[in-house]
Amino acid sequence: MTSRTTSRGLTVVGILLATFLAAMEATIVATAMPTIVRDLGGLSLYGWVGAAYLLASTVAVPLYGKLSDLYGRKPVLLFGLLTFLLGSVACGLSTSIYLLIAARALQGIGAGAVQPVSMTIIGDLFTLEERARIQGLFGAAWGIAGVAGPLLGALLVSTLGWRWVFWINVPVGIASLVLLARVYFDQPQETRKKPQID
């Protein structure tokens, strides 16, 4: 079913880190937004900072699902994580609300790969009976992110500045990227379905 060299436990850790980042990003930024708007201006575009992220990630989800069937889970997930991290750095470097909105859209494009491809990998690695236990871990990650995001956002804004709300993603995201690159291996090409792009 999967490559014998795949470490299931470490793969789950890497996927949990990636999922936690994407889940927390939806809440952590809300706490920092008043400070961001005070610094960058653009009060009338306030809502677009969150909307750009959510819209981009929602549109990207089915595309990544299809691409992972065609080209493998690993390259698509790693591409999504890398795009998310580039978007995070761009958000932290933004000098206007317009650049921040564009960077948030880039972040969202990357985040759109995390949820569908992660769940597909779990389906590849674990039997039906094992998946319920693993899904509990992912549910907990989303729950913790919902609580920790605003708290961490407030702490970062009050101590290091609002840009760290985005830069904090970088070390965690790199850890997830490196871990998944080293311990997770796709199914052999011949066992994957090869659907056509429609």
Summary of the structure (lengths in Angstrom):
residues: 198
radius of gyration: 17.3
end to end distance: 26.7
largest distance: 54.7
contacts: 666
relative contact order: 0.22
helix: 84%
strand: 0%
